Amino acid sequence: MAAKRTKKGKGKRRFGAVRQYRSGAWTASYLDLTGVRRRSPETFETETDAEVWLSQVEADLTRGAWRDPDAGAVNFEEYARTWVAERGLGALTYELYQRLLRLHILPAFEDMDLDEITPPRVRAWRADRLTVTGATTVAKSYRLLSAIMGTAEDDELIRRNPCRIRGAGREVAAEREIATVAQVDALAEAIGIRWRLMVYLGAYGPMRPEEQAGLRREDVDVDAMTIRVRIAAPELNTGKRAEGPTKSGAGKRIIVLPEFLREDLRRHVEWYAEKGPGGLLFVGEKGAPFRRTTFGRKWRKARVKVGMPASFRFYDLRHTGHTLATRSGATLKDTMVRAGQSSEKAALIYQHSDHERQKEVAGGLDGMVRAAREKAAEQARQGSSGAQVVRGS
């Protein structure tokens, strides 16, 4: 139905125009910054309502807060996939984001435009996810959705990020297990001679599994008892190794190993590492790079044999290493350097930990582990002696 102009005699408007339809409803329009005429998205009951709407638009234009009403008409799936592709993510993070999108985010939002994703819809989506999957996965998914929508806000495609649930992206990690020196030794023994060094490097390095997968002969100096971490080689769900940079810049480091590992290190290099300077340090029985699934089975069997809980992961050996290093006298910065960890806050607070200090930390670990082993051996001898006395009495 055609609209008619307002009655004459009211004076010409300084900004925009209002008109009345024959039905009695009012509409408003204005020229945007590019000269395109924009109409109100809905009609108004009174001329005053239309005038107020125009005044709000004029105020937004004046203070630079005006946003193209069509800006948010961008398909979420398209924008999200582009967002992930442009991040320059590591292989494992890229794989994680794609999985979270596919399984948890896109089924709810793939057909929506960015400006159709509202706080109520986000709350409903999160509540639904919590009924079908774990809280940790939901927190990861929420953080990803929030990051994508935050960029959309920065791009001025939406007025405000709809992810506003306080604490929804926070993960509450369970307290990790800490193995004793005796348990680490038992795990190394149970997993077999080809893989025992991986257990020790996980605990006393402490090295990430993907860092160990990237080690080569040329990275090992048996005389100096050091290992150089240059790259990481995480295994993707496809089974392929994605060789690339370490998790952070701090991941590139030289680790000084405790002296008690000298024989294990020498023997492994001589017996099991691939030949040549570039040969992999850890390979399977058939000479191929070790697979996560194959090693995982060996780890689980060793864990059962030792009597460790099912919740104790290979990665938890790093937590053990952190704890033992701290008990040996290492500072927080020492353990950060040793484990290849970094954060802006820590970088501002903690001081430098040089190579000599790392040798001291390794020496402290060496003394602590040797003492624990001697104590266990002494207790075993005393127990054996006591049993003989009982039998002889």
C-alpha positions as CSV (number, residue, x, y, z in Angstrom):
1,M,0.0,0.0,0.0
2,A,1.4,3.4,-1.0
3,A,2.6,5.8,1.6
4,K,1.8,9.5,1.6
5,R,3.9,12.4,2.7
6,T,3.2,14.2,6.0
7,K,1.0,17.2,5.9
8,K,2.4,20.4,4.7
9,G,3.1,23.2,7.1
10,K,5.1,21.2,9.6
11,G,8.4,22.4,8.2
12,K,11.1,20.5,6.3
13,R,12.9,17.8,8.3
14,R,16.6,18.4,8.8
15,F,17.3,14.6,8.7
16,G,15.4,11.8,7.0
17,A,11.7,11.7,6.2
18,V,8.5,10.2,7.7
19,R,5.5,9.1,5.7
20,Q,2.1,7.6,6.6
21,Y,0.5,4.7,4.8
22,R,-3.2,4.7,4.0
23,S,-3.6,2.1,6.7
24,G,-2.5,4.7,9.3
25,A,0.9,3.2,10.0
26,W,4.0,5.3,9.7
27,T,7.4,4.6,8.1
28,A,10.7,6.5,8.1
29,S,13.7,6.7,5.8
30,Y,17.1,8.4,5.6
31,L,20.2,8.6,3.5
32,D,23.2,6.6,4.9
33,L,26.9,7.7,4.7
34,T,27.2,6.3,1.2
35,G,24.0,8.1,-0.1
36,V,21.9,4.9,-0.1
37,R,18.3,5.4,1.1
38,R,17.5,3.2,4.1
39,R,14.0,2.5,5.3
40,S,13.0,1.6,8.8
41,P,12.8,-2.2,9.2
42,E,9.3,-1.9,10.7
43,T,6.3,0.5,10.7
44,F,5.3,2.7,13.6
45,E,1.9,3.4,15.2
46,T,2.5,7.2,15.4
47,E,4.4,9.9,13.6
48,T,6.2,10.6,16.9
49,D,7.5,7.0,17.1
50,A,8.9,7.3,13.6
51,E,10.5,10.7,14.5
52,V,12.1,9.2,17.6
53,W,13.6,6.3,15.5
54,L,15.1,8.8,13.1
55,S,16.6,10.8,15.9
56,Q,18.3,7.7,17.2
57,V,19.7,6.9,13.8
58,E,20.9,10.5,13.4
59,A,22.6,10.3,16.8
60,D,24.4,7.0,15.8
61,L,25.6,8.6,12.6
62,T,26.8,11.7,14.5
63,R,28.9,9.8,17.1
64,G,30.2,7.2,14.6
65,A,28.1,4.3,16.0
66,W,25.9,3.7,13.0
67,R,26.1,0.2,11.6
68,D,24.9,-1.0,8.2
69,P,21.6,-2.8,9.0
70,D,22.5,-5.4,6.3
71,A,26.1,-6.0,7.7
72,G,25.1,-9.0,9.8
73,A,23.4,-10.8,6.9
74,V,26.4,-13.0,6.5
75,N,26.0,-16.8,6.8
76,F,27.6,-18.1,10.0
77,E,29.0,-21.3,8.6
78,E,30.7,-19.4,5.8
79,Y,32.1,-16.9,8.2
80,A,33.2,-19.5,10.8
81,R,35.1,-21.6,8.3
82,T,36.9,-18.6,6.9
83,W,37.7,-17.5,10.5
84,V,39.4,-20.9,11.2
85,A,41.2,-20.9,7.9
86,E,42.7,-17.4,8.5
87,R,44.0,-18.1,12.0
88,G,47.2,-19.9,11.0
89,L,46.6,-22.6,13.5
90,G,48.8,-25.6,14.4
91,A,47.7,-28.9,13.1
92,L,46.2,-30.2,16.3
93,T,44.3,-27.0,17.1
94,Y,43.0,-26.8,13.5
95,E,41.8,-30.4,13.8
96,L,40.1,-29.6,17.2
97,Y,38.3,-26.5,15.9
98,Q,37.0,-28.3,12.8
99,R,35.7,-31.1,15.0
100,L,34.0,-28.7,17.4
101,L,32.4,-26.9,14.5
102,R,31.2,-30.1,12.9
103,L,29.8,-31.8,15.9
104,H,28.7,-29.1,18.3
105,I,28.4,-25.6,16.7
106,L,27.3,-25.8,13.1
107,P,24.3,-28.2,13.7
108,A,22.7,-25.3,15.7
109,F,23.9,-22.2,13.7
110,E,25.0,-23.2,10.2
111,D,21.9,-21.8,8.5
112,M,21.7,-18.6,10.5
113,D,23.1,-15.2,9.6
114,L,25.5,-13.6,12.1
115,D,22.9,-11.1,13.4
116,E,20.4,-13.9,14.0
117,I,22.6,-15.5,16.7
118,T,21.3,-13.8,19.8
119,P,22.1,-14.3,23.5
120,P,18.9,-16.3,24.2
121,R,19.8,-18.6,21.3
122,V,23.4,-19.0,22.6
123,R,22.1,-19.9,26.1
124,A,19.6,-22.4,24.7
125,W,22.4,-24.0,22.6
126,R,24.7,-24.3,25.5
127,A,22.1,-25.8,27.8
128,D,21.3,-28.4,25.1
129,R,25.0,-29.3,24.6
130,L,25.4,-29.9,28.4
131,T,22.7,-32.5,28.3
132,V,24.4,-34.6,25.6
133,T,28.2,-34.1,26.0
134,G,30.8,-33.3,28.7
135,A,31.3,-30.0,30.3
136,T,34.9,-29.7,29.1
137,T,33.8,-30.1,25.4
138,V,31.0,-27.6,25.9
139,A,33.4,-25.1,27.3
140,K,35.8,-25.5,24.4
141,S,32.9,-25.1,21.9
142,Y,31.6,-22.0,23.7
143,R,35.1,-20.4,23.6
144,L,35.3,-21.1,19.9
145,L,31.9,-19.7,19.2
146,S,32.7,-16.6,21.4
147,A,35.9,-16.0,19.6
148,I,34.3,-16.2,16.1
149,M,31.5,-13.8,17.2
150,G,34.0,-11.5,18.8
151,T,35.8,-11.1,15.5
152,A,32.4,-10.5,13.8
153,E,31.9,-7.7,16.4
154,D,35.3,-6.3,15.6
155,D,34.5,-6.5,11.9
156,E,31.3,-4.4,12.7
157,L,29.1,-7.1,11.3
158,I,27.2,-7.4,14.6
159,R,26.6,-4.8,17.2
160,R,27.7,-6.9,20.2
161,N,29.0,-10.4,20.8
162,P,26.0,-12.6,21.8
163,C,28.2,-14.9,24.0
164,R,27.7,-13.3,27.4
165,I,27.4,-16.2,29.8
166,R,29.9,-15.6,32.6
167,G,32.3,-18.5,33.1
168,A,30.8,-20.6,30.3
169,G,34.2,-21.0,28.6
170,R,36.1,-21.9,31.7
171,E,37.2,-25.5,32.1
172,V,37.5,-27.1,35.5
173,A,40.3,-29.6,35.2
174,A,40.4,-32.5,37.6
175,E,43.4,-32.7,39.9
176,R,46.1,-34.7,38.0
177,E,47.8,-37.7,39.5
178,I,51.4,-37.5,40.5
179,A,53.6,-40.7,40.2
180,T,56.3,-41.6,42.7
181,V,59.8,-42.3,41.6
182,A,59.1,-46.0,42.2
183,Q,56.0,-45.8,40.0
184,V,57.9,-44.1,37.2
185,D,60.5,-46.8,37.3
186,A,57.9,-49.5,37.4
187,L,56.1,-48.0,34.4
188,A,59.4,-47.8,32.5
189,E,60.1,-51.4,33.3
190,A,56.6,-52.6,32.4
191,I,56.4,-50.8,29.0
192,G,59.5,-52.6,27.7
193,I,63.1,-51.7,26.9
194,R,62.4,-50.1,23.6
195,W,60.0,-47.6,25.1
196,R,61.3,-47.1,28.6
197,L,63.3,-43.9,27.6
198,M,60.0,-42.3,26.5
199,V,58.6,-42.8,30.0
200,Y,61.7,-41.3,31.6
201,L,61.8,-38.3,29.2
202,G,58.1,-37.7,29.8
203,A,58.8,-37.6,33.6
204,Y,62.3,-36.1,33.9
205,G,62.5,-34.1,30.7
206,P,59.6,-33.3,31.0
207,M,58.8,-33.6,27.3
208,R,55.5,-33.7,25.5
209,P,54.7,-36.8,23.5
210,E,54.7,-34.8,20.2
211,E,58.1,-33.4,21.1
212,Q,59.5,-36.9,21.6
213,A,58.0,-37.9,18.3
214,G,60.0,-35.2,16.5
215,L,63.4,-36.1,18.1
216,R,66.3,-37.3,16.0
217,R,69.7,-38.7,16.6
218,E,71.4,-35.3,16.0
219,D,69.3,-33.8,18.8
220,V,70.9,-36.1,21.4
221,D,74.3,-35.5,23.1
222,V,75.0,-38.4,25.3
223,D,78.3,-37.0,26.6
224,A,76.7,-33.7,27.7
225,M,73.4,-35.4,28.7
226,T,71.3,-33.0,26.7
227,I,68.4,-33.2,24.3
228,R,67.6,-30.4,21.9
229,V,63.9,-29.9,21.2
230,R,63.5,-28.2,17.8
231,I,60.1,-29.3,16.5
232,A,56.9,-31.2,17.4
233,A,55.3,-34.0,15.4
234,P,51.8,-34.5,16.7
235,E,49.8,-37.3,15.2
236,L,46.4,-36.4,13.7
237,N,43.3,-38.5,13.7
238,T,44.2,-39.6,10.2
239,G,47.3,-41.3,11.6
240,K,49.7,-38.8,9.8
241,R,52.4,-36.9,11.7
242,A,52.1,-33.1,11.3
243,E,55.7,-32.1,11.8
244,G,56.0,-28.4,12.6
245,P,56.8,-25.8,15.3
246,T,56.7,-26.5,19.0
247,K,53.6,-25.5,21.0
248,S,55.2,-22.1,21.8
249,G,58.4,-20.3,21.2
250,A,59.5,-21.6,24.7
251,G,59.2,-25.1,23.4
252,K,62.4,-24.8,21.5
253,R,65.0,-25.6,24.2
254,I,67.9,-27.7,25.3
255,I,67.0,-30.1,28.2
256,V,69.7,-31.2,30.6
257,L,68.9,-34.7,31.7
258,P,69.7,-36.2,35.1
259,E,72.8,-38.3,35.2
260,F,71.0,-41.5,36.2
261,L,69.5,-41.6,32.7
262,R,72.9,-41.8,31.0
263,E,72.9,-45.5,30.5
264,D,69.3,-45.6,29.3
265,L,70.0,-42.7,26.8
266,R,73.2,-44.3,25.5
267,R,71.6,-47.7,25.1
268,H,68.6,-46.4,23.3
269,V,70.6,-44.4,20.8
270,E,72.8,-47.4,20.1
271,W,70.1,-50.1,19.9
272,Y,66.9,-48.5,18.8
273,A,67.3,-45.1,17.1
274,E,67.2,-44.9,13.3
275,K,70.6,-44.8,11.7
276,G,72.2,-41.5,10.5
277,P,72.1,-38.1,12.1
278,G,68.6,-37.4,10.9
279,G,67.3,-40.8,12.1
280,L,64.3,-40.7,14.4
281,L,65.0,-41.4,18.0
282,F,61.8,-43.4,18.6
283,V,60.6,-45.9,16.0
284,G,58.5,-49.0,16.3
285,E,59.7,-52.6,16.1
286,K,59.3,-52.5,12.3
287,G,61.3,-49.3,12.0
288,A,58.4,-47.0,11.3
289,P,57.5,-43.9,13.4
290,F,55.6,-45.0,16.4
291,R,51.8,-44.7,16.3
292,R,49.7,-43.1,19.0
293,T,47.3,-46.1,19.0
294,T,50.0,-48.7,19.2
295,F,52.0,-46.9,22.0
296,G,48.7,-46.2,23.8
297,R,48.0,-49.9,24.0
298,K,51.4,-50.6,25.5
299,W,51.0,-47.7,27.9
300,R,47.6,-49.0,29.2
301,K,49.0,-52.5,29.7
302,A,52.0,-51.1,31.6
303,R,49.7,-48.9,33.7
304,V,47.5,-51.9,34.6
305,K,50.6,-54.0,35.4
306,V,51.9,-51.4,37.8
307,G,48.5,-50.8,39.4
308,M,48.2,-47.1,38.4
309,P,44.6,-45.7,38.0
310,A,43.1,-45.6,34.6
311,S,43.0,-41.8,34.9
312,F,46.8,-41.6,34.8
313,R,47.7,-40.5,31.3
314,F,51.1,-40.6,29.7
315,Y,50.9,-36.8,29.7
316,D,50.6,-36.8,33.5
317,L,54.3,-37.7,33.6
318,R,55.0,-34.1,32.9
319,H,53.1,-33.1,36.0
320,T,55.2,-35.6,37.9
321,G,58.3,-34.0,36.5
322,H,57.2,-30.5,37.4
323,T,56.5,-31.6,41.0
324,L,59.8,-33.4,41.5
325,A,61.8,-30.6,39.9
326,T,60.2,-28.1,42.3
327,R,60.9,-30.4,45.3
328,S,64.6,-30.6,44.1
329,G,64.9,-26.8,44.5
330,A,63.9,-25.5,41.1
331,T,62.1,-22.2,40.8
332,L,58.9,-21.8,38.8
333,K,60.9,-20.2,36.0
334,D,63.3,-23.1,36.1
335,T,60.4,-25.6,35.6
336,M,58.8,-23.4,32.9
337,V,62.1,-23.4,30.9
338,R,62.6,-27.1,31.4
339,A,59.1,-28.0,30.3
340,G,58.9,-25.5,27.4
341,Q,56.1,-23.4,28.8
342,S,55.5,-19.7,28.4
343,S,53.0,-17.0,29.3
344,E,53.0,-13.2,29.2
345,K,52.4,-13.0,32.9
346,A,55.2,-15.3,33.8
347,A,57.6,-13.6,31.3
348,L,57.0,-10.3,33.2
349,I,57.4,-11.7,36.7
350,Y,60.1,-14.4,36.5
351,Q,63.8,-13.9,35.8
352,H,66.2,-15.7,33.5
353,S,67.0,-19.4,34.0
354,D,70.3,-20.1,32.2
355,H,71.9,-23.4,31.1
356,E,74.0,-23.7,34.3
357,R,70.9,-23.4,36.4
358,Q,69.2,-26.1,34.3
359,K,72.2,-28.4,35.0
360,E,71.7,-27.7,38.7
361,V,68.0,-28.7,38.4
362,A,69.0,-31.9,36.6
363,G,71.5,-32.6,39.3
364,G,68.9,-32.1,42.0
365,L,66.6,-34.5,40.2
366,D,69.4,-37.0,39.9
367,G,70.1,-36.9,43.6
368,M,66.4,-37.1,44.5
369,V,65.7,-40.1,42.3
370,R,68.9,-41.9,43.4
371,A,68.0,-41.4,47.1
372,A,64.4,-42.7,46.5
373,R,65.7,-45.8,44.8
374,E,68.3,-46.5,47.5
375,K,65.6,-46.0,50.2
376,A,63.3,-48.5,48.3
377,A,66.1,-51.0,47.9
378,E,67.0,-50.7,51.6
379,Q,63.4,-51.3,52.6
380,A,63.3,-54.3,50.4
381,R,66.5,-55.7,51.9
382,Q,65.1,-55.1,55.4
383,G,61.9,-56.8,54.5
384,S,63.7,-59.8,53.1
385,S,66.0,-60.0,56.2
386,G,63.0,-59.8,58.5
387,A,61.3,-62.6,56.6
388,Q,64.4,-64.8,57.0
389,V,64.5,-64.2,60.8
390,V,60.8,-65.3,61.1
391,R,61.4,-68.5,59.1
392,G,64.5,-69.3,61.2
393,S,62.9,-68.7,64.6
